[in-house]
Amino acid sequence: MNIEFSGRRHIVAASRVAFEASVDGREVWCSVSLDALNDHFGNAGTSSHALLSTFEGSRVRIEEAARRVLDHNGGQSVELETGDFK
């Protein structure tokens, strides 16, 4: 399965950062929760700026986790939670 991340991202309801992946040429939206950003990446705020800053600083690890889940679920949308990070 060919998975690439586009760099598009935005804040969505429930304080999640959504980001786009391409799975075998098909757009798939993924997201990471506020709890995961707080628990694993040192996020300390709920503003859009804080969330996006934490996401950008942790993008590699977040995309690696999303890639694992996408490989496992056949390329369906992913909602990463704190338990998805080791």
N, C-alpha and C positions, 0 to 999 in steps of 0.2 A: 504494500500500500504506500503510495507517494503522498507525504504530508508536508505542507509548507505553510508558514505563517505570513500573513500579508502586512502586518504592522498596523492595520486598522484596529482601533480600540475605542471604547467609550464607557461611561458610567451608566449602569442600568438600575432599575428599582432594587430595593433591598441591599443597597450598597455593594454591588458587584461590579467588577470591571469585566466587560465583555470584549472579546478579541476574536478576530477572524482567522480561520484556517482554510486551506484548500486541500481537500482529500480527493486524490485522483481527479483533479480538475473541477471538483464540485465545492462551492462555498459552504462552510459549516461554521456556525458561531459557537464559541466556547466562552466560559466565564469562570472567574475565581471569586470566592466569597470574601467579604470583609473579615470574617473570623480567620480564614486562612492567611490573609495578608497581615493581620495582627499577630497571629500565633507563630508564623514561620518567617516573616519578612520584615518585622519591626515597624509596621505601620502604626502610627499614633494618632490618626485623625480620621474624620469622616467626610471632609471636604473633597470635592472632585480633584483638586490639585494634589492633596495628600495621597489619595488612592492611586491616581495615575503616576505620581512620582514613585511610590512604592512599587507599583507594577513594573514600570520601566526599569527600575534598579534591580528587579528580580526576574525580568522577562525570561532569561535563559532557563532557570529552574521551573518557572511556571509553564513554559512551552514544553519542556521535557515531560512534566507530569501530564499535560494535555495530550502529548504524543502517545504516552503509554496507554491512557484511557481510550484514545481514538483507535489505537491498534487493537485493543481488547474489545471494544464495542462495535467494531465494523465501520467506524467513521461517522458515527452519529454525534449530535450535539453533546457537549461536555459541560457540566457544572461542577467545577472543582471545589471541594470543601477541605477543611483542615486535615481530615484523615487521608487525603490523597497525597500528602507530602510526608516524607520520612525524615 
